[in-house]
Amino acid sequence: MGINIVKKGGSNVTIIIFERFEGNMRILILGSGGREHTLAWKIGAEIGKESVFIAPGNGGTESCGTNVNIGLDDFKGLLSFCKDNEIDTLLPGSEDPIAKGVRDYFEQHSDIYVFSPDKEAGQLEGSKTYAKEFMHRHNIPTAAYQSFDKTQVAEGKEFLKVLKPPYVLKADGLAAGKGVLIIDDLLEAQEALEDMLLNEKFGEASSKVVIEEFLDGIEFSVFALTDGKSYVLLPEAKDYKRIGEGDTGLNTGGMGAVSPVYFFQDEVFDKTIAEIVEPTIEGFQKDGLNYRGFVFFGLINVDGQPKVIEYNVRMGDPETEVVIPRLTESLSILIHKSKRGELTNRIASMSKRYCTTVFSVSGGYPESYEKGKEISIPDCDTVFHAGTIRRGDKLLTNGGRVLAASAFGINLHEALAASYELTEQIQFDKRYYRKDIGKDLKW
């Protein structure tokens, strides 16, 4: 075991235990966000940062490993780098390389272990229709729905009439988390459907649109690590997607997150495992899907009944920034056991303490914003970088979501106070953050 002491201002000290991986692993993590920084932080402490590489990485990941200036869709360049540097494990952080078939490519040209589903199985995130059909086939609870393409606009408008408001319209494909509309007015919803299908509001992602019933409840996220046959349940989380306080305004990539979620216990926990997690893993096998890696279950608690809103085929962001810090066993060992087919169905070892994160974002985000603002940050291992870049000795903004301030506490109140204390120490021009993360939950 290795012990890393992380100070979060004043006398508030959290002890994070890292279980050292005694085998040999050299890993390349694909991505440049807060999720990838958190994964590199965790794995680097377990196997040594000299064995961790991040492509392309950001201004924070270089403290956990070595940044590699190769694009996520340059599979040939990535493979060449892996061979030249004796990389044995590839971990795609985001959905894009998975959807484009990074595992398929590497398996055709090497024996490097890619910890993700292949392109076909990746459609569980890449296509809302594919995911809905999977859930229907395996009796997994979800909202009623129908899918429509541009030749079926009239049929889609008629289907909206039989639903009760608000109306939920989802771009079928990947839209960076922004392809979902929830509209109260029927005429407005019908116009939005036409805009999505005929005017490509979300580009190719909305060439097909899923219309589904609105589910009224509290959203939360559950995560599992799997080899396709067995799973290890990771800590759960709740994130906050809207830019404005009180969950108002445009959707973002995520303004903050908390873990654990107070109602994920007893009957809700049991139903989630029995009706959602286990049927999903079993469904991979029944359908012959080449699935391994992380499973993100986007869920909603409707009066004690959990239902699936969506699947993601990777960890979430900003959820990773609270889930991974709570994991008190080795992520590296779990990935290694997945490779060897040695996983067993169980709950991961995790801290009982709360972990929260608050995102500082660029002014104007999620619409137009400026980059290149100089940043001042506190000296803390759990301030995770998302949209940053280093130019000489300066740290600059390089994206909309810039930094996630993660912190621990014995309860939600203490953890949030620590996250906001860190957030106040982050400074850059036109910085913005939500001040109400976690305030809707029980304290």
VEXPA-325274 format. One record per residue (C-alpha): x negated, y negated, z; residue in three letters; residue number from 1. Coordinates in steps of 0.05 Angstrom, whole numbers. Last residue first. Layout:
REM residues N
+--------+--------+--------+---------+-----+
!     c1 !     c2 !     c3 ! residuo ! num !
+--------+--------+--------+---------+-----+
!      X !      Y !      Z !     ALA ! NUM !
...
+--------+--------+--------+---------+-----+
REM end
This chain:
REM residues 443
+--------+--------+--------+---------+-----+
!     c1 !     c2 !     c3 ! residuo ! num !
+--------+--------+--------+---------+-----+
!    551 !   -339 !     79 !     TRP ! 443 !
!    607 !   -314 !     34 !     LYS ! 442 !
!    597 !   -333 !    -38 !     LEU ! 441 !
!    618 !   -396 !    -77 !     ASP ! 440 !
!    558 !   -435 !    -51 !     LYS ! 439 !
!    509 !   -386 !    -83 !     GLY ! 438 !
!    478 !   -439 !   -128 !     ILE ! 437 !
!    510 !   -507 !   -113 !     ASP ! 436 !
!    453 !   -557 !   -124 !     LYS ! 435 !
!    444 !   -543 !   -198 !     ARG ! 434 !
!    378 !   -566 !   -227 !     TYR ! 433 !
!    353 !   -622 !   -272 !     TYR ! 432 !
!    284 !   -649 !   -289 !     ARG ! 431 !
!    283 !   -713 !   -331 !     LYS ! 430 !
!    207 !   -721 !   -322 !     ASP ! 429 !
!    172 !   -666 !   -284 !     PHE ! 428 !
!    168 !   -647 !   -210 !     GLN ! 427 !
!    175 !   -583 !   -171 !     ILE ! 426 !
!    169 !   -595 !    -96 !     GLN ! 425 !
!    245 !   -603 !    -89 !     GLU ! 424 !
!    253 !   -534 !   -120 !     THR ! 423 !
!    211 !   -502 !    -66 !     LEU ! 422 !
!    256 !   -530 !    -11 !     GLU ! 421 !
!    316 !   -510 !    -53 !     TYR ! 420 !
!    292 !   -438 !    -55 !     SER ! 419 !
!    279 !   -439 !     20 !     ALA ! 418 !
!    348 !   -467 !     36 !     ALA ! 417 !
!    378 !   -415 !    -10 !     LEU ! 416 !
!    343 !   -358 !     27 !     ALA ! 415 !
!    364 !   -385 !     94 !     GLU ! 414 !
!    437 !   -392 !     75 !     HIS ! 413 !
!    440 !   -324 !     41 !     LEU ! 412 !
!    415 !   -287 !    102 !     ASN ! 411 !
!    348 !   -263 !    130 !     ILE ! 410 !
!    315 !   -306 !     78 !     GLY ! 409 !
!    273 !   -299 !     15 !     PHE ! 408 !
!    252 !   -346 !    -41 !     ALA ! 407 !
!    252 !   -354 !   -116 !     SER ! 406 !
!    241 !   -421 !   -150 !     ALA ! 405 !
!    252 !   -410 !   -225 !     ALA ! 404 !
!    215 !   -457 !   -272 !     LEU ! 403 !
!    226 !   -486 !   -342 !     VAL ! 402 !
!    293 !   -469 !   -372 !     ARG ! 401 !
!    297 !   -511 !   -435 !     GLY ! 400 !
!    228 !   -497 !   -462 !     GLY ! 399 !
!    155 !   -516 !   -465 !     ASN ! 398 !
!    144 !   -560 !   -403 !     THR ! 397 !
!     71 !   -575 !   -390 !     LEU ! 396 !
!     18 !   -551 !   -341 !     LEU ! 395 !
!    -47 !   -591 !   -349 !     LYS ! 394 !
!   -119 !   -567 !   -339 !     ASP ! 393 !
!   -129 !   -553 !   -413 !     GLY ! 392 !
!    -60 !   -548 !   -445 !     ARG ! 391 !
!    -20 !   -496 !   -406 !     ARG ! 390 !
!     50 !   -477 !   -427 !     ILE ! 389 !
!    116 !   -473 !   -391 !     THR ! 388 !
!    187 !   -451 !   -407 !     GLY ! 387 !
!    198 !   -392 !   -360 !     ALA ! 386 !
!    150 !   -395 !   -301 !     HIS ! 385 !
!    165 !   -360 !   -235 !     PHE ! 384 !
!    156 !   -397 !   -170 !     VAL ! 383 !
!    147 !   -335 !   -127 !     THR ! 382 !
!     71 !   -338 !   -120 !     ASP ! 381 !
!     73 !   -406 !    -87 !     CYS ! 380 !
!     27 !   -466 !    -92 !     ASP ! 379 !
!     80 !   -519 !   -105 !     PRO ! 378 !
!     90 !   -547 !   -176 !     ILE ! 377 !
!     74 !   -611 !   -214 !     SER ! 376 !
!     93 !   -610 !   -287 !     ILE ! 375 !
!     73 !   -654 !   -347 !     GLU ! 374 !
!    129 !   -661 !   -398 !     LYS ! 373 !
!    111 !   -630 !   -466 !     GLY ! 372 !
!    181 !   -613 !   -489 !     LYS ! 371 !
!    242 !   -656 !   -500 !     GLU ! 370 !
!    314 !   -633 !   -498 !     TYR ! 369 !
!    372 !   -621 !   -546 !     SER ! 368 !
!    431 !   -579 !   -520 !     GLU ! 367 !
!    425 !   -529 !   -463 !     PRO ! 366 !
!    389 !   -571 !   -438 !     TYR ! 365 !
!    391 !   -647 !   -440 !     GLY ! 364 !
!    340 !   -658 !   -385 !     GLY ! 363 !
!    294 !   -597 !   -380 !     SER ! 362 !
!    311 !   -544 !   -330 !     VAL ! 361 !
!    294 !   -527 !   -257 !     SER ! 360 !
!    323 !   -459 !   -241 !     PHE ! 359 !
!    342 !   -437 !   -171 !     VAL ! 358 !
!    327 !   -367 !   -145 !     THR ! 357 !
!    353 !   -327 !    -87 !     THR ! 356 !
!    329 !   -267 !    -48 !     CYS ! 355 !
!    365 !   -240 !     13 !     TYR ! 354 !
!    329 !   -193 !     60 !     ARG ! 353 !
!    346 !   -119 !     64 !     LYS ! 352 !
!    285 !   -104 !     20 !     SER ! 351 !
!    291 !    -48 !    -30 !     MET ! 350 !
!    276 !     26 !    -39 !     SER ! 349 !
!    311 !     47 !   -102 !     ALA ! 348 !
!    378 !     84 !    -99 !     ILE ! 347 !
!    377 !    155 !   -126 !     ARG ! 346 !
!    385 !    200 !   -187 !     ASN ! 345 !
!    319 !    234 !   -199 !     THR ! 344 !
!    262 !    212 !   -244 !     LEU ! 343 !
!    207 !    261 !   -263 !     GLU ! 342 !
!    213 !    259 !   -339 !     GLY ! 341 !
!    138 !    246 !   -346 !     ARG ! 340 !
!    148 !    178 !   -380 !     LYS ! 339 !
!    203 !    161 !   -331 !     SER ! 338 !
!    156 !    179 !   -274 !     LYS ! 337 !
!    105 !    129 !   -302 !     HIS ! 336 !
!    158 !     75 !   -307 !     ILE ! 335 !
!    178 !     88 !   -234 !     LEU ! 334 !
!    105 !     89 !   -213 !     ILE ! 333 !
!     94 !     21 !   -245 !     SER ! 332 !
!    156 !     -7 !   -212 !     LEU ! 331 !
!    126 !     12 !   -145 !     SER ! 330 !
!    172 !      9 !    -85 !     GLU ! 329 !
!    196 !    -50 !    -46 !     THR ! 328 !
!    242 !    -79 !    -99 !     LEU ! 327 !
!    270 !   -144 !    -71 !     ARG ! 326 !
!    221 !   -186 !   -113 !     PRO ! 325 !
!    246 !   -148 !   -175 !     ILE ! 324 !
!    320 !   -165 !   -165 !     VAL ! 323 !
!    313 !   -239 !   -149 !     VAL ! 322 !
!    273 !   -264 !   -209 !     GLU ! 321 !
!    301 !   -208 !   -252 !     THR ! 320 !
!    370 !   -239 !   -245 !     GLU ! 319 !
!    349 !   -303 !   -281 !     PRO ! 318 !
!    343 !   -270 !   -333 !     ASP ! 317 !
!    371 !   -201 !   -341 !     GLY ! 316 !
!    333 !   -136 !   -348 !     MET ! 315 !
!    337 !    -98 !   -413 !     ARG ! 314 !
!    389 !    -61 !   -455 !     VAL ! 313 !
!    446 !   -108 !   -437 !     ASN ! 312 !
!    516 !    -80 !   -428 !     TYR ! 311 !
!    579 !   -121 !   -425 !     GLU ! 310 !
!    641 !   -139 !   -386 !     ILE ! 309 !
!    645 !    -72 !   -350 !     VAL ! 308 !
!    699 !    -64 !   -297 !     LYS ! 307 !
!    694 !    -59 !   -221 !     PRO ! 306 !
!    761 !    -48 !   -185 !     GLN ! 305 !
!    764 !    -81 !   -116 !     GLY ! 304 !
!    813 !   -136 !   -136 !     ASP ! 303 !
!    778 !   -146 !   -203 !     VAL ! 302 !
!    703 !   -143 !   -191 !     ASN ! 301 !
!    669 !   -160 !   -256 !     ILE ! 300 !
!    608 !   -125 !   -285 !     LEU ! 299 !
!    549 !   -138 !   -331 !     GLY ! 298 !
!    513 !    -72 !   -326 !     PHE ! 297 !
!    440 !    -81 !   -345 !     PHE ! 296 !
!    406 !    -15 !   -363 !     VAL ! 295 !
!    330 !    -14 !   -360 !     PHE ! 294 !
!    284 !     33 !   -398 !     GLY ! 293 !
!    304 !     96 !   -434 !     ARG ! 292 !
!    356 !    111 !   -487 !     TYR ! 291 !
!    347 !    155 !   -548 !     ASN ! 290 !
!    422 !    165 !   -557 !     LEU ! 289 !
!    448 !    235 !   -568 !     GLY ! 288 !
!    520 !    215 !   -557 !     ASP ! 287 !
!    529 !    264 !   -499 !     LYS ! 286 !
!    461 !    246 !   -470 !     GLN ! 285 !
!    472 !    171 !   -471 !     PHE ! 284 !
!    543 !    182 !   -446 !     GLY ! 283 !
!    516 !    217 !   -384 !     GLU ! 282 !
!    477 !    154 !   -367 !     ILE ! 281 !
!    540 !    112 !   -378 !     THR ! 280 !
!    585 !    161 !   -340 !     PRO ! 279 !
!    537 !    156 !   -281 !     GLU ! 278 !
!    535 !     80 !   -278 !     VAL ! 277 !
!    608 !     64 !   -292 !     ILE ! 276 !
!    662 !    107 !   -258 !     GLU ! 275 !
!    623 !    143 !   -203 !     ALA ! 274 !
!    569 !     91 !   -189 !     ILE ! 273 !
!    612 !     30 !   -195 !     THR ! 272 !
!    670 !     64 !   -159 !     LYS ! 271 !
!    625 !     80 !    -99 !     ASP ! 270 !
!    598 !     10 !    -95 !     PHE ! 269 !
!    666 !    -22 !   -100 !     VAL ! 268 !
!    693 !     26 !    -47 !     GLU ! 267 !
!    637 !     14 !      4 !     ASP ! 266 !
!    588 !    -39 !    -19 !     GLN ! 265 !
!    578 !    -92 !    -72 !     PHE ! 264 !
!    622 !   -144 !    -38 !     PHE ! 263 !
!    563 !   -184 !     -8 !     TYR ! 262 !
!    521 !   -189 !    -70 !     VAL ! 261 !
!    447 !   -178 !    -54 !     PRO ! 260 !
!    416 !   -217 !    -87 !     SER ! 259 !
!    426 !   -288 !   -114 !     VAL ! 258 !
!    417 !   -322 !   -181 !     ALA ! 257 !
!    402 !   -389 !   -214 !     GLY ! 256 !
!    414 !   -433 !   -274 !     MET ! 255 !
!    421 !   -379 !   -327 !     GLY ! 254 !
!    410 !   -375 !   -402 !     GLY ! 253 !
!    459 !   -432 !   -408 !     THR ! 252 !
!    535 !   -437 !   -418 !     ASN ! 251 !
!    562 !   -507 !   -428 !     LEU ! 250 !
!    599 !   -547 !   -376 !     GLY ! 249 !
!    629 !   -527 !   -309 !     THR ! 248 !
!    612 !   -472 !   -259 !     ASP ! 247 !
!    625 !   -516 !   -198 !     GLY ! 246 !
!    561 !   -552 !   -214 !     GLU ! 245 !
!    545 !   -560 !   -287 !     GLY ! 244 !
!    500 !   -520 !   -334 !     ILE ! 243 !
!    542 !   -457 !   -332 !     ARG ! 242 !
!    508 !   -389 !   -326 !     LYS ! 241 !
!    503 !   -374 !   -252 !     TYR ! 240 !
!    477 !   -305 !   -233 !     ASP ! 239 !
!    499 !   -251 !   -185 !     LYS ! 238 !
!    452 !   -194 !   -167 !     ALA ! 237 !
!    445 !   -120 !   -154 !     GLU ! 236 !
!    382 !    -84 !   -129 !     PRO ! 235 !
!    357 !    -25 !   -171 !     LEU ! 234 !
!    392 !     42 !   -180 !     LEU ! 233 !
!    344 !     97 !   -203 !     VAL ! 232 !
!    369 !    138 !   -261 !     TYR ! 231 !
!    368 !    207 !   -291 !     SER ! 230 !
!    377 !    232 !   -363 !     LYS ! 229 !
!    359 !    174 !   -408 !     GLY ! 228 !
!    293 !    160 !   -372 !     ASP ! 227 !
!    329 !    108 !   -331 !     THR ! 226 !
!    321 !     44 !   -290 !     LEU ! 225 !
!    387 !     17 !   -267 !     ALA ! 224 !
!    414 !    -53 !   -257 !     PHE ! 223 !
!    480 !    -81 !   -231 !     VAL ! 222 !
!    505 !   -151 !   -246 !     SER ! 221 !
!    561 !   -192 !   -216 !     PHE ! 220 !
!    624 !   -228 !   -239 !     GLU ! 219 !
!    680 !   -245 !   -190 !     ILE ! 218 !
!    751 !   -233 !   -213 !     GLY ! 217 !
!    804 !   -249 !   -266 !     ASP ! 216 !
!    794 !   -207 !   -329 !     LEU ! 215 !
!    815 !   -241 !   -394 !     PHE ! 214 !
!    838 !   -193 !   -448 !     GLU ! 213 !
!    792 !   -183 !   -507 !     GLU ! 212 !
!    778 !   -211 !   -575 !     ILE ! 211 !
!    714 !   -184 !   -607 !     VAL ! 210 !
!    688 !   -223 !   -666 !     VAL ! 209 !
!    650 !   -199 !   -728 !     LYS ! 208 !
!    606 !   -243 !   -772 !     SER ! 207 !
!    597 !   -279 !   -706 !     SER ! 206 !
!    524 !   -258 !   -693 !     ALA ! 205 !
!    507 !   -277 !   -766 !     GLU ! 204 !
!    512 !   -350 !   -746 !     GLY ! 203 !
!    545 !   -369 !   -681 !     PHE ! 202 !
!    595 !   -417 !   -711 !     LYS ! 201 !
!    593 !   -377 !   -775 !     GLU ! 200 !
!    644 !   -422 !   -811 !     ASN ! 199 !
!    691 !   -365 !   -831 !     LEU ! 198 !
!    687 !   -318 !   -771 !     LEU ! 197 !
!    669 !   -364 !   -714 !     MET ! 196 !
!    708 !   -424 !   -738 !     ASP ! 195 !
!    769 !   -381 !   -753 !     GLU ! 194 !
!    767 !   -352 !   -683 !     LEU ! 193 !
!    758 !   -422 !   -654 !     ALA ! 192 !
!    820 !   -446 !   -691 !     GLU ! 191 !
!    861 !   -388 !   -662 !     GLN ! 190 !
!    834 !   -403 !   -593 !     ALA ! 189 !
!    852 !   -477 !   -599 !     GLU ! 188 !
!    923 !   -457 !   -621 !     LEU ! 187 !
!    929 !   -410 !   -561 !     LEU ! 186 !
!    904 !   -459 !   -509 !     ASP ! 185 !
!    865 !   -434 !   -448 !     ASP ! 184 !
!    798 !   -418 !   -482 !     ILE ! 183 !
!    740 !   -374 !   -460 !     ILE ! 182 !
!    686 !   -372 !   -513 !     LEU ! 181 !
!    627 !   -324 !   -513 !     VAL ! 180 !
!    567 !   -328 !   -560 !     GLY ! 179 !
!    520 !   -365 !   -514 !     LYS ! 178 !
!    479 !   -308 !   -484 !     GLY ! 177 !
!    425 !   -314 !   -537 !     ALA ! 176 !
!    475 !   -300 !   -592 !     ALA ! 175 !
!    464 !   -226 !   -606 !     LEU ! 174 !
!    521 !   -195 !   -646 !     GLY ! 173 !
!    596 !   -186 !   -637 !     ASP ! 172 !
!    610 !   -259 !   -622 !     ALA ! 171 !
!    659 !   -258 !   -565 !     LYS ! 170 !
!    728 !   -290 !   -559 !     LEU ! 169 !
!    765 !   -289 !   -492 !     VAL ! 168 !
!    834 !   -322 !   -488 !     TYR ! 167 !
!    859 !   -354 !   -424 !     PRO ! 166 !
!    915 !   -341 !   -433 !     PRO ! 165 !
!    961 !   -280 !   -440 !     LYS ! 164 !
!    952 !   -235 !   -501 !     LEU ! 163 !
!   1004 !   -218 !   -554 !     VAL ! 162 !
!    992 !   -283 !   -592 !     LYS ! 161 !
!    917 !   -271 !   -596 !     LEU ! 160 !
!    930 !   -208 !   -636 !     PHE ! 159 !
!    967 !   -250 !   -688 !     GLU ! 158 !
!    907 !   -296 !   -696 !     LYS ! 157 !
!    862 !   -236 !   -704 !     GLY ! 156 !
!    907 !   -206 !   -758 !     GLU ! 155 !
!    904 !   -272 !   -796 !     ALA ! 154 !
!    828 !   -275 !   -790 !     VAL ! 153 !
!    820 !   -204 !   -815 !     GLN ! 152 !
!    776 !   -211 !   -877 !     THR ! 151 !
!    724 !   -249 !   -836 !     LYS ! 150 !
!    716 !   -191 !   -787 !     ASP ! 149 !
!    759 !   -171 !   -727 !     PHE ! 148 !
!    749 !   -129 !   -664 !     SER ! 147 !
!    803 !   -110 !   -614 !     GLN ! 146 !
!    802 !   -109 !   -538 !     TYR ! 145 !
!    828 !    -84 !   -471 !     ALA ! 144 !
!    779 !   -101 !   -415 !     ALA ! 143 !
!    732 !    -48 !   -387 !     THR ! 142 !
!    733 !     16 !   -346 !     PRO ! 141 !
!    688 !     71 !   -373 !     ILE ! 140 !
!    728 !    128 !   -404 !     ASN ! 139 !
!    668 !    156 !   -443 !     HIS ! 138 !
!    694 !    143 !   -513 !     ARG ! 137 !
!    725 !     76 !   -493 !     HIS ! 136 !
!    659 !     53 !   -463 !     MET ! 135 !
!    620 !     73 !   -525 !     PHE ! 134 !
!    672 !     39 !   -570 !     GLU ! 133 !
!    665 !    -24 !   -529 !     LYS ! 132 !
!    590 !    -23 !   -535 !     ALA ! 131 !
!    590 !    -14 !   -610 !     TYR ! 130 !
!    642 !    -70 !   -616 !     THR ! 129 !
!    599 !   -117 !   -574 !     LYS ! 128 !
!    540 !   -103 !   -619 !     SER ! 127 !
!    467 !   -118 !   -602 !     GLY ! 126 !
!    475 !    -99 !   -529 !     GLU ! 125 !
!    497 !    -27 !   -536 !     LEU ! 124 !
!    465 !    -34 !   -605 !     GLN ! 123 !
!    398 !    -20 !   -571 !     GLY ! 122 !
!    415 !     54 !   -574 !     ALA ! 121 !
!    405 !     52 !   -650 !     GLU ! 120 !
!    342 !      9 !   -647 !     LYS ! 119 !
!    307 !     52 !   -595 !     ASP ! 118 !
!    316 !     44 !   -521 !     PRO ! 117 !
!    260 !     14 !   -479 !     SER ! 116 !
!    196 !     34 !   -443 !     PHE ! 115 !
!    152 !     45 !   -504 !     VAL ! 114 !
!     99 !     98 !   -490 !     TYR ! 113 !
!     42 !     93 !   -540 !     ILE ! 112 !
!     37 !    157 !   -582 !     ASP ! 111 !
!     26 !    118 !   -646 !     SER ! 110 !
!     52 !     99 !   -716 !     HIS ! 109 !
!    124 !    124 !   -721 !     GLN ! 108 !
!    135 !    118 !   -646 !     GLU ! 107 !
!    111 !     46 !   -648 !     PHE ! 106 !
!    159 !     27 !   -703 !     TYR ! 105 !
!    220 !     61 !   -671 !     ASP ! 104 !
!    204 !     29 !   -604 !     ARG ! 103 !
!    199 !    -40 !   -635 !     VAL ! 102 !
!    265 !    -31 !   -672 !     GLY ! 101 !
!    290 !   -102 !   -687 !     LYS ! 100 !
!    342 !    -97 !   -632 !     ALA !  99 !
!    288 !    -78 !   -582 !     ILE !  98 !
!    243 !   -135 !   -605 !     PRO !  97 !
!    301 !   -184 !   -595 !     ASP !  96 !
!    329 !   -158 !   -528 !     GLU !  95 !
!    276 !   -187 !   -483 !     SER !  94 !
!    224 !   -157 !   -437 !     GLY !  93 !
!    195 !   -104 !   -483 !     PRO !  92 !
!    149 !    -59 !   -441 !     LEU !  91 !
!     94 !    -23 !   -479 !     LEU !  90 !
!     52 !     30 !   -444 !     THR !  89 !
!    -15 !     63 !   -463 !     ASP !  88 !
!    -56 !      1 !   -481 !     ILE !  87 !
!   -127 !     21 !   -500 !     GLU !  86 !
!   -147 !    -49 !   -520 !     ASN !  85 !
!   -159 !    -39 !   -595 !     ASP !  84 !
!    -99 !      8 !   -601 !     LYS !  83 !
!    -53 !    -40 !   -565 !     CYS !  82 !
!    -78 !   -100 !   -606 !     PHE !  81 !
!    -65 !    -62 !   -671 !     SER !  80 !
!      5 !    -43 !   -648 !     LEU !  79 !
!     21 !   -115 !   -631 !     LEU !  78 !
!     -5 !   -140 !   -697 !     GLY !  77 !
!     35 !    -89 !   -736 !     LYS !  76 !
!     97 !   -103 !   -695 !     PHE !  75 !
!     94 !   -178 !   -708 !     ASP !  74 !
!    166 !   -190 !   -685 !     ASP !  73 !
!    146 !   -212 !   -614 !     LEU !  72 !
!     92 !   -258 !   -640 !     GLY !  71 !
!     19 !   -248 !   -619 !     ILE !  70 !
!    -21 !   -297 !   -576 !     ASN !  69 !
!    -39 !   -249 !   -519 !     VAL !  68 !
!    -37 !   -274 !   -447 !     ASN !  67 !
!    -79 !   -235 !   -398 !     THR !  66 !
!    -54 !   -214 !   -329 !     GLY !  65 !
!    -17 !   -240 !   -268 !     CYS !  64 !
!    -44 !   -312 !   -265 !     SER !  63 !
!    -37 !   -315 !   -341 !     GLU !  62 !
!     37 !   -304 !   -333 !     THR !  61 !
!     48 !   -373 !   -306 !     GLY !  60 !
!     34 !   -419 !   -365 !     GLY !  59 !
!     70 !   -372 !   -413 !     ASN !  58 !
!     66 !   -302 !   -443 !     GLY !  57 !
!     57 !   -285 !   -517 !     PRO !  56 !
!     51 !   -227 !   -509 !     ALA !  55 !
!     33 !   -208 !   -438 !     ILE !  54 !
!    -25 !   -162 !   -418 !     PHE !  53 !
!    -34 !   -124 !   -352 !     VAL !  52 !
!    -93 !    -78 !   -337 !     SER !  51 !
!   -139 !   -134 !   -311 !     GLU !  50 !
!    -80 !   -155 !   -268 !     LYS !  49 !
!    -89 !    -95 !   -224 !     GLY !  48 !
!    -43 !    -34 !   -223 !     ILE !  47 !
!      7 !    -53 !   -169 !     GLU !  46 !
!     -2 !   -128 !   -161 !     ALA !  45 !
!     -2 !   -135 !   -237 !     GLY !  44 !
!     63 !    -95 !   -241 !     ILE !  43 !
!    101 !   -143 !   -196 !     LYS !  42 !
!     74 !   -208 !   -223 !     TRP !  41 !
!     79 !   -182 !   -295 !     ALA !  40 !
!    152 !   -165 !   -284 !     LEU !  39 !
!    166 !   -233 !   -254 !     THR !  38 !
!    129 !   -269 !   -310 !     HIS !  37 !
!    168 !   -229 !   -361 !     GLU !  36 !
!    235 !   -247 !   -331 !     ARG !  35 !
!    215 !   -320 !   -324 !     GLY !  34 !
!    203 !   -323 !   -399 !     GLY !  33 !
!    149 !   -309 !   -451 !     SER !  32 !
!    162 !   -240 !   -477 !     GLY !  31 !
!    132 !   -171 !   -490 !     LEU !  30 !
!     95 !   -136 !   -433 !     ILE !  29 !
!     33 !    -97 !   -453 !     LEU !  28 !
!     11 !    -44 !   -403 !     ILE !  27 !
!    -52 !     -8 !   -384 !     ARG !  26 !
!    -38 !     49 !   -336 !     MET !  25 !
!    -85 !     98 !   -301 !     ASN !  24 !
!    -60 !    131 !   -238 !     GLY !  23 !
!    -64 !    105 !   -166 !     GLU !  22 !
!     -5 !     57 !   -171 !     PHE !  21 !
!     -9 !     12 !   -109 !     ARG !  20 !
!     56 !      2 !    -71 !     GLU !  19 !
!     66 !    -72 !    -64 !     PHE !  18 !
!     96 !    -98 !      1 !     ILE !  17 !
!    122 !   -169 !      3 !     ILE !  16 !
!    115 !   -206 !     69 !     ILE !  15 !
!    156 !   -270 !     72 !     THR !  14 !
!    133 !   -331 !    111 !     VAL !  13 !
!    174 !   -392 !    132 !     ASN !  12 !
!    127 !   -432 !    177 !     SER !  11 !
!    128 !   -494 !    134 !     GLY !  10 !
!    135 !   -481 !     60 !     GLY !   9 !
!    147 !   -416 !     24 !     LYS !   8 !
!     85 !   -376 !     40 !     LYS !   7 !
!     76 !   -309 !      4 !     VAL !   6 !
!     36 !   -255 !     39 !     ILE !   5 !
!     17 !   -198 !     -7 !     ASN !   4 !
!      7 !   -130 !     25 !     ILE !   3 !
!    -22 !    -71 !    -13 !     GLY !   2 !
!      0 !      0 !      0 !     MET !   1 !
+--------+--------+--------+---------+-----+
REM end
